[in-house]
Structures are given as C-alpha cells and as structure tokens.
Amino acid sequence: MEILFVILSILLFILAVIIAYSAIKYFTTMLKYKNRKKDGSEDKDFKYFD
C-alpha cells in the first residue's frame, strides 16, 4: 500500500511540474504579446492568438 502511495505521489509531482512549466511558458508569451509594437511588425509571430 505504501508503494502505491509513493508511485502516485511521484506521478502527481511530475504532472504538477509539467503544468507549471506550460503555464510559465504561456504567461511569458502573453507578456510578449501584450508588450508588442503597435505598428503590427511583430504580429506574424502571434498568429496563434488571432
């Protein structure tokens, strides 16, 4: 029973790290999108958000 708990804890930890990494990546991308130049010269990098 303890082995199952350890395996479950490790899996939850790995899942939390993956979610945190993707959230930080998304946050930095949105920060760049918010602070982009207003003339539209950088908009080709952000077609995903349009």
N, C-alpha and C positions, 0 to 999 in steps of 0.2 A: 504493500500500500504506500509506503514511503517513496519507493522508486517511481511510482506513478505520479506522485505529487512533485517530485524533483523534475521529471520529464515535462510535466505540464507547466511548471514554473519557468523552465528554460525556454519552452516554446512561447509562452506569453511574453517573456523578456525580449526574445528575438522579434516578435511581432510588434512590440512597442517601439523598438529601435527603428524598424523599417518605417512605421507610421510617422515617427518623429522626423526621420530623415526626409521623407517625402513632403511633410508639412513645412519644414525649413526651406526646402528647395522651392516649393510653391510660393512661400512668403517672399523669398528674395526675388523671384521672377516677377511677382506682382509689384514689389517695390520698384524694380527697374521699369516696369510698365507705367506706373504712376508718375515716375520722375523722368519719363522720356521727353525728348524735344517736341515742341508743339508744332513744328513745321511738317511733321509726318515723315521725316527722312529715316526714322528707325522703325516705322510701322511694319516693314516686311519681316522683322524679327518676331512680331507679336500677332501673326495671322491666327494663331490658335485661340486668342481671346476675342476675336471679332465675330 
